Amino acid sequence: MNEEVISVILPVFKPKLQDLDKCIKSILNQTYKNLEILIVYTETSGKNDEFYSFIKKFEDIRIKIIKNEKIGLANALNTGINNSNGRLIARIDQDDFCDVKRFERQLKFKNKIHANIVGSWAYHIDSNGNILHKTQKPIHHSEIRKKIMFHCPMTHPSILMDKKILDDIGTYDPKFESAEDYELYFRAMSKGYKFGNIPEYLVYTRENSESMTRGKNWKSQRKYYIKAKNRAFFKYNFRSKLDILFLMLTPFSYFISPKVWSKLKKNTGWHT
């Protein structure tokens, strides 16, 4: 494999096979073909045979199955990264899927703006695939830097980044489970790496009762977000006037549910 391979990290745990099927096909059918899919599978009692039989049907040499030996998303991601062959690392979650031109479009955008980490805008869908709402993340690095202490300015399943970043700053920190991506962005930005979000809807992220961001566990996720912001302030020197203001406002977010937050953004026309 040459240096232009994209290594797509796909953690899998108790999947709905119908959703996983759509996810994997959306990667295999990309217009950019030079990629590998590292499925990091956490085994569960009574489901393993069904999963392995399901994967066999794809018969694609770009798919690599890696058994996850440690609990947690951050550990699964790190296992995938440590077994990757590409110069570029991409993310997708097991119940999400993406536009078939995602990597082609992201690479073109990444090269144009000379960024190290790029994401995209996203559609958020329900269990039936219906679009619930959409997220427009800030496009340029300067905007992302300005807003990063206010709210995570990247959609994790849309990320495409240079692997050299992880060689430099380290991989995901398991102590920030459910905010491991947010903490990583702070760390990368503190080292001078450049960010961007292509202003196109290239990923579809599924929302359900188990999702950390908008499901029943949202308060747990908010705690880790606060923890990541505190580390950014005390350890990574994020101390601009806006950083301090946003940090001071952060505790209030613990009392604003995702539904209320969505309504607020919709009514005001404000985008993240």
PyMOL commands that set and color helices and strands:
alter all, ss='L'
color gray80, all
select helices_A, chain A and resi 17-28+48-56+73-82+102-113+141-147+156-158+163-169+174-176+180-190+218-234+241-255+258-268
alter helices_A, ss='H'
color red, helices_A
select strands_A, chain A and resi 6-13+35-42+63-67+88-91+97-98+117-125+131-135+160-162+195-206
alter strands_A, ss='S'
color yellow, strands_A
deselect
rebuild
show_as cartoon
